[in-house]
């Protein structure tokens, strides 16, 4: 389980964009890390780039 950050979106908000993210993925092997965690980490990194 990871820490919750102020910039995280809610799971409900994430479910709106999940289909777009899933459709961009090539079918390879099952994902080990939760896509929500990956997306929130990307948002965090993007936000840190501006500070």
Number of C-alpha atoms within 10 A of each C-alpha: 4 5 5 10 10 6 11 17 14 10 10 9 10 16 11 10 10 15 10 10 12 11 9 8 8 7 9 6 6 6 8 6 8 8 14 16 15 11 16 18 15 13 15 15 11 11 11 9 8 6 5
